[in-house]
Amino acid sequence: MKKSLLILLTVVVAVCSSLSLGAQAKKASPGALSKKVSPVALLQRFYTSYIRSIDRMLEYDQRDSIIATALTPEMHVKLHRLRVASGMDPLLRQQDARAGLEKTFRARQLKGNWYEVSLGEPSELVRIPLHLSLVRGRYMIDFITPPWLGEAYGDHLMANPLSSSTTVDNSSEVAFIRSFYQCYLSTYLSMSPDLDAILAQLRERYCTQETLRIYRESNEFGNIEDGYYDVLIDYVDFDPAWVPSLQVRPQTEGTYEVSYSQQTEEGPVLRKILVRAVKVPKLGYRLQLVPEEQPQEVTPIKAPAEVTPQPQPQPLTEKEAQLMRQEYGDH
């Protein structure tokens, strides 16, 4: 009898333990956690912490570690390029944060996982659309609308219209140049955390040594700050909205012009890159940048200074000579 009671007690304890562990596992599951997390509350905690870190003049690395807690790795990499491209902090749409800015924070849902953060007093209100996604059970910012797109939002802003461009076509010069740029720009649009490494692989595989040298020197001499400048696109980043304007047009003597229209807050800017397709035996084409010719400064040759002729003495007339003899006498 005692043995039966002991067995029954063991079974009851095991069942209770199993039910307890199951309840804990359900409570900790990403699905259950996501239902309890408020995106607006998450945004408010992050923005408050971030703005105060600027107000307290924390080191850049400390502020960046706060950003890393709220942004996906892909958006974290993108943020640095947006900052250089726009000349401001994309999270704030300002160059800096004034004291107490976090007290003006407001957030609201736009549609689906799109939210709008607003900062500032009514007279200087800034609205920043951004997108959230669930990562390991918690919401994180995976896209921020660039300043040049204003208050626009929608999944089309995150799309990659060149995602199907995965190979480089060596059938002709123009096909090579067009397909290379489609692959290269698609890498920018993919927002990969390994963006720099993938771009470097494409340059090493499809560009001439001269082009690689030009690329390195353009960063060493700092055409645009922070080392993000890419001479192959004449900018620091690429936006999906610019894809429709991408063109490859033949110029003269085997030279092609790659161009696209870049949107800015001040208006469109036309970017132009001159290139050639250099045929390499057994390897196909390689991209060669063609630096724009700089007009040589011509030092004008100065004409010899004009010599002002000195007045020559004129001979006296007979009447003038007679008057002088009368006044001074003969000598």
C-alpha positions as CSV (number, residue, x, y, z in Angstrom):
1,M,0.0,0.0,0.0
2,K,2.8,2.4,1.0
3,K,4.6,1.5,-2.2
4,S,1.4,2.4,-4.3
5,L,1.1,5.7,-2.5
6,L,4.7,6.5,-3.2
7,I,4.4,5.7,-6.9
8,L,1.2,7.9,-7.1
9,L,2.9,10.8,-5.3
10,T,5.8,10.6,-7.7
11,V,3.5,10.7,-10.7
12,V,1.6,13.7,-9.4
13,V,4.9,15.6,-8.7
14,A,6.1,14.8,-12.2
15,V,2.9,16.0,-13.8
16,C,2.9,19.2,-11.8
17,S,6.5,19.9,-12.7
18,S,5.8,19.3,-16.4
19,L,2.8,21.7,-16.3
20,S,4.9,24.3,-14.5
21,L,7.8,24.1,-17.1
22,G,5.3,24.2,-19.9
23,A,3.7,27.4,-18.5
24,Q,7.1,29.0,-18.2
25,A,8.1,28.0,-21.7
26,K,4.8,29.4,-23.1
27,K,5.4,32.7,-21.1
28,A,8.9,33.1,-22.6
29,S,8.0,32.2,-26.1
30,P,8.5,34.9,-28.8
31,G,4.8,34.8,-29.7
32,A,3.7,35.5,-26.2
33,L,6.4,38.1,-25.6
34,S,5.5,40.0,-28.8
35,K,1.9,40.5,-27.6
36,K,3.0,42.2,-24.4
37,V,5.6,44.5,-26.0
38,S,4.2,47.9,-27.0
39,P,6.0,49.4,-30.0
40,V,5.2,52.9,-28.9
41,A,6.6,52.3,-25.4
42,L,9.8,50.7,-26.9
43,L,10.3,53.7,-29.1
44,Q,9.8,56.1,-26.2
45,R,12.3,54.3,-24.0
46,F,14.9,54.3,-26.8
47,Y,14.4,57.9,-27.9
48,T,14.5,59.1,-24.3
49,S,17.7,57.2,-23.6
50,Y,19.3,58.3,-26.9
51,I,18.5,62.0,-26.6
52,R,19.7,62.1,-23.0
53,S,23.0,60.4,-24.1
54,I,23.5,63.3,-26.5
55,D,22.5,65.9,-23.9
56,R,25.0,64.4,-21.4
57,M,27.7,64.5,-24.1
58,L,28.5,60.8,-23.9
59,E,31.2,59.4,-26.2
60,Y,30.2,58.4,-29.7
61,D,30.8,54.7,-29.0
62,Q,28.5,54.9,-26.0
63,R,25.7,56.6,-28.0
64,D,26.2,54.0,-30.8
65,S,25.8,51.1,-28.3
66,I,22.4,52.6,-27.4
67,I,21.4,52.7,-31.0
68,A,22.5,49.1,-31.5
69,T,19.9,48.0,-28.9
70,A,17.0,49.4,-31.0
71,L,18.1,49.0,-34.6
72,T,18.6,45.8,-36.6
73,P,22.2,45.2,-37.7
74,E,21.2,46.1,-41.3
75,M,19.6,49.4,-40.3
76,H,22.5,50.2,-38.0
77,V,25.0,50.0,-40.9
78,K,22.6,52.0,-43.1
79,L,22.2,54.7,-40.5
80,H,25.9,55.7,-40.7
81,R,25.6,56.3,-44.5
82,L,22.3,58.2,-44.1
83,R,24.0,60.5,-41.5
84,V,26.8,61.3,-44.0
85,A,24.5,61.7,-46.9
86,S,22.1,64.0,-45.2
87,G,24.5,65.9,-42.9
88,M,22.2,65.3,-40.0
89,D,21.1,62.6,-37.5
90,P,18.4,60.6,-39.3
91,L,16.9,59.5,-36.0
92,L,16.2,63.1,-35.1
93,R,16.3,64.9,-38.5
94,Q,18.5,67.4,-36.8
95,Q,22.3,67.9,-36.5
96,D,22.1,67.8,-32.7
97,A,19.5,67.4,-29.9
98,R,18.7,70.4,-27.6
99,A,18.2,69.8,-23.9
100,G,14.7,68.5,-23.0
101,L,13.9,67.3,-26.6
102,E,12.9,63.9,-25.3
103,K,9.9,65.6,-23.4
104,T,8.4,66.5,-26.8
105,F,8.5,62.9,-28.0
106,R,5.3,61.5,-29.6
107,A,4.7,58.3,-31.5
108,R,1.7,56.9,-33.4
109,Q,1.0,53.9,-35.6
110,L,0.6,54.8,-39.3
111,K,-0.2,51.4,-40.9
112,G,0.9,47.9,-40.0
113,N,4.4,48.1,-38.6
114,W,4.9,51.6,-39.8
115,Y,5.1,54.2,-37.0
116,E,5.7,58.0,-36.9
117,V,7.9,59.6,-34.3
118,S,7.5,63.4,-33.9
119,L,9.9,65.7,-32.0
120,G,9.9,69.4,-31.2
121,E,7.5,72.1,-30.4
122,P,4.5,72.7,-32.8
123,S,6.4,75.5,-34.5
124,E,9.3,73.3,-35.4
125,L,7.8,69.8,-35.3
126,V,9.7,67.1,-37.1
127,R,8.0,63.9,-38.2
128,I,10.0,60.8,-38.8
129,P,8.4,57.6,-40.3
130,L,10.0,54.3,-39.5
131,H,9.3,50.6,-39.7
132,L,9.5,48.0,-37.0
133,S,10.0,44.3,-37.2
134,L,10.0,41.4,-34.7
135,V,13.5,40.1,-34.0
136,R,13.8,37.2,-31.5
137,G,10.5,38.3,-29.9
138,R,11.1,42.0,-29.6
139,Y,10.4,44.9,-31.9
140,M,13.4,46.6,-33.5
141,I,13.7,49.5,-36.0
142,D,14.6,48.0,-39.4
143,F,14.0,51.1,-41.6
144,I,14.0,54.9,-41.2
145,T,12.6,57.1,-44.0
146,P,15.5,59.2,-45.3
147,P,15.2,62.9,-44.8
148,W,15.0,63.6,-48.6
149,L,11.7,61.5,-48.7
150,G,10.1,63.7,-46.1
151,E,7.1,62.0,-44.4
152,A,6.7,59.2,-46.9
153,Y,6.2,55.7,-45.7
154,G,5.2,52.3,-47.2
155,D,6.9,48.9,-47.9
156,H,7.9,50.1,-51.4
157,L,10.5,52.3,-49.7
158,M,12.2,49.2,-48.4
159,A,12.0,47.2,-51.7
160,N,14.9,46.3,-53.8
161,P,13.9,46.8,-57.5
162,L,17.2,45.2,-58.6
163,S,17.0,42.1,-56.5
164,S,16.8,39.9,-59.6
165,S,20.2,41.2,-60.8
166,T,22.5,38.5,-59.6
167,T,24.9,38.0,-62.6
168,V,27.2,40.1,-64.7
169,D,26.7,39.8,-68.5
170,N,29.9,39.7,-70.6
171,S,28.1,39.5,-74.0
172,S,29.0,43.1,-74.9
173,E,30.5,46.3,-73.4
174,V,27.2,48.0,-72.7
175,A,25.6,44.7,-71.3
176,F,28.6,44.3,-69.0
177,I,28.5,47.9,-67.7
178,R,24.7,47.8,-67.2
179,S,24.6,44.4,-65.4
180,F,27.6,45.2,-63.3
181,Y,26.0,48.4,-62.0
182,Q,22.7,46.6,-61.4
183,C,24.5,44.0,-59.2
184,Y,26.5,46.7,-57.5
185,L,23.6,48.9,-56.7
186,S,21.4,45.9,-55.7
187,T,24.0,45.3,-53.0
188,Y,23.4,48.7,-51.6
189,L,19.7,48.2,-51.6
190,S,19.9,44.8,-49.9
191,M,21.0,46.6,-46.7
192,S,23.3,43.7,-45.8
193,P,25.3,44.0,-42.5
194,D,28.2,42.8,-44.6
195,L,27.7,45.6,-47.2
196,D,31.3,46.8,-47.4
197,A,32.7,43.3,-47.8
198,I,30.3,42.4,-50.6
199,L,31.0,45.6,-52.5
200,A,34.7,45.1,-52.1
201,Q,34.4,41.6,-53.6
202,L,32.5,42.9,-56.6
203,R,35.1,45.6,-57.2
204,E,38.0,43.1,-56.9
205,R,36.3,40.7,-59.4
206,Y,35.0,43.1,-62.0
207,C,37.2,46.3,-61.9
208,T,40.7,47.0,-63.3
209,Q,43.6,47.6,-61.0
210,E,43.6,51.3,-62.0
211,T,40.0,51.6,-60.9
212,L,40.8,50.0,-57.6
213,R,43.6,52.5,-57.1
214,I,41.3,55.4,-57.9
215,Y,38.8,54.0,-55.4
216,R,41.4,53.8,-52.6
217,E,42.8,57.2,-53.3
218,S,39.3,58.8,-53.3
219,N,38.8,57.6,-49.8
220,E,42.3,58.4,-48.6
221,F,41.9,62.0,-49.7
222,G,38.4,62.3,-48.2
223,N,36.1,63.3,-51.1
224,I,33.3,62.9,-48.5
225,E,33.9,62.4,-44.8
226,D,34.0,59.2,-42.8
227,G,35.3,57.0,-45.7
228,Y,31.9,56.1,-47.1
229,Y,32.4,57.8,-50.4
230,D,32.2,55.4,-53.4
231,V,33.7,56.8,-56.5
232,L,31.9,54.1,-58.6
233,I,28.6,55.8,-57.8
234,D,30.0,59.3,-56.9
235,Y,28.1,59.2,-53.6
236,V,27.9,57.4,-50.2
237,D,24.7,55.4,-50.7
238,F,21.9,54.5,-53.1
239,D,18.2,54.7,-52.6
240,P,15.5,52.5,-54.3
241,A,13.7,55.7,-55.5
242,W,16.7,56.5,-57.7
243,V,16.6,53.2,-59.7
244,P,14.2,54.4,-62.4
245,S,16.6,57.2,-63.4
246,L,19.6,54.8,-63.9
247,Q,21.0,55.0,-67.4
248,V,24.0,53.8,-69.4
249,R,24.7,55.8,-72.5
250,P,27.6,55.5,-75.0
251,Q,29.8,58.6,-75.4
252,T,32.9,58.7,-77.6
253,E,35.8,56.3,-78.2
254,G,34.4,53.4,-76.2
255,T,33.4,55.5,-73.2
256,Y,30.1,55.2,-71.5
257,E,28.2,57.5,-69.1
258,V,26.5,55.9,-66.1
259,S,24.0,58.4,-64.6
260,Y,21.2,58.6,-62.1
261,S,19.1,61.3,-60.5
262,Q,19.7,61.6,-56.7
263,Q,16.9,63.1,-54.6
264,T,17.9,65.7,-52.0
265,E,16.0,68.0,-49.8
266,E,17.1,70.9,-52.1
267,G,16.1,69.1,-55.3
268,P,17.4,66.5,-57.7
269,V,21.1,66.1,-58.4
270,L,22.3,64.4,-61.5
271,R,25.2,62.0,-60.8
272,K,27.5,61.1,-63.8
273,I,30.3,58.5,-63.9
274,L,32.4,57.9,-67.0
275,V,33.6,54.3,-67.6
276,R,35.0,51.9,-70.1
277,A,34.7,48.1,-70.5
278,V,38.2,46.7,-70.8
279,K,38.4,43.2,-72.4
280,V,40.7,40.8,-70.6
281,P,41.5,37.5,-72.3
282,K,39.8,34.5,-70.8
283,L,38.3,36.7,-68.0
284,G,35.8,38.9,-69.8
285,Y,35.3,42.6,-69.3
286,R,36.6,44.7,-66.4
287,L,35.3,48.1,-65.4
288,Q,37.6,51.1,-66.0
289,L,36.8,54.5,-64.5
290,V,37.6,57.4,-66.7
291,P,38.5,60.4,-64.7
292,E,36.9,63.6,-66.0
293,E,39.5,65.8,-67.6
294,Q,40.3,68.8,-65.5
295,P,40.7,72.0,-67.5
296,Q,44.4,73.0,-67.3
297,E,45.0,76.4,-65.9
298,V,46.6,78.6,-68.6
299,T,48.8,81.3,-67.3
300,P,48.2,84.3,-69.6
301,I,51.4,85.6,-71.2
302,K,51.7,89.2,-70.2
303,A,52.5,91.7,-72.9
304,P,55.6,93.8,-72.4
305,A,54.8,96.9,-70.5
306,E,54.3,99.8,-72.8
307,V,57.1,102.4,-72.5
308,T,55.7,105.8,-72.4
309,P,57.8,107.9,-74.8
310,Q,59.6,110.8,-73.3
311,P,58.9,114.2,-74.9
312,Q,61.7,115.2,-77.1
313,P,63.0,118.9,-77.0
314,Q,61.7,120.9,-80.0
315,P,64.1,123.4,-81.7
316,L,63.4,127.0,-80.9
317,T,61.9,129.2,-83.6
318,E,63.8,132.3,-84.7
319,K,61.4,134.5,-82.8
320,E,61.7,132.5,-79.6
321,A,65.5,132.6,-79.9
322,Q,65.5,136.4,-80.4
323,L,63.3,136.9,-77.3
324,M,65.7,134.8,-75.2
325,R,68.7,136.8,-76.4
326,Q,67.0,140.0,-75.4
327,E,66.2,138.6,-72.0
328,Y,69.4,136.8,-71.1
329,G,71.8,138.3,-73.4
330,D,74.3,136.4,-75.6
331,H,76.6,133.7,-73.9
